[in-house]
Amino acid sequence: MTTQSNGNMESLVYLEEMFQQYGHEDGLRDGKDSGVLEGRIFGCEKSFELGREIGFYDGCAKTWKKLAEQHPDKISSKVLKNIQTLQKMTDEFPRDNCPNTDMFAARDKMAAKMKVITSLLGVSQKFNMEKPAAKELIY
């Protein structure tokens, strides 16, 4: 009976190790699949946020440039030069995923340039990522 119980015990240990190995392989496969999906979703969200911020800077630069053309006596050449630099930075920002480009560093340079321009203009203009509060529709 001892040899039979040892055999049964070895079979149970083998069975447990086998199921553990199967579970591990299934977990790795499923984790890899869901990780790719989560990574793509996260990448889309971050790229949308980045594009929104760069679009904000681009819109400000274009608006200020147009105002400078219409009212050349109101905006100094120093401010205009900074506006043109910001416009050039937004124009040169990569539109596709380039692994050799640090897009966040480029964005940070634009944010710094934006601070300089708003300080020189004496305005308070900041990019706000928060969604505006929904306005209640009244009929």
Secondary structure as the mmCIF struct_conf table of DSSP 4:
data_model
#
loop_
_struct_conf.conf_type_id
_struct_conf.id
_struct_conf.beg_label_comp_id
_struct_conf.beg_label_asym_id
_struct_conf.beg_label_seq_id
_struct_conf.end_label_comp_id
_struct_conf.end_label_asym_id
_struct_conf.end_label_seq_id
HELX_RH_AL_P HELX_RH_AL_P1 THR A 2 GLN A 70
TURN_TY1_P TURN_TY1_P1 PRO A 72 LYS A 74
BEND BEND1 ILE A 75 ILE A 75
HELX_RH_AL_P HELX_RH_AL_P2 SER A 77 GLU A 92
BEND BEND2 PHE A 93 PHE A 93
BEND BEND3 ARG A 95 ASP A 96
TURN_TY1_P TURN_TY1_P2 PRO A 99 ASN A 100
BEND BEND4 THR A 101 THR A 101
HELX_RH_AL_P HELX_RH_AL_P3 MET A 103 LEU A 121
TURN_TY1_P TURN_TY1_P3 GLY A 122 GLY A 122
BEND BEND5 GLU A 130 GLU A 130
HELX_LH_PP_P HELX_LH_PP_P1 LYS A 131 LEU A 137
#
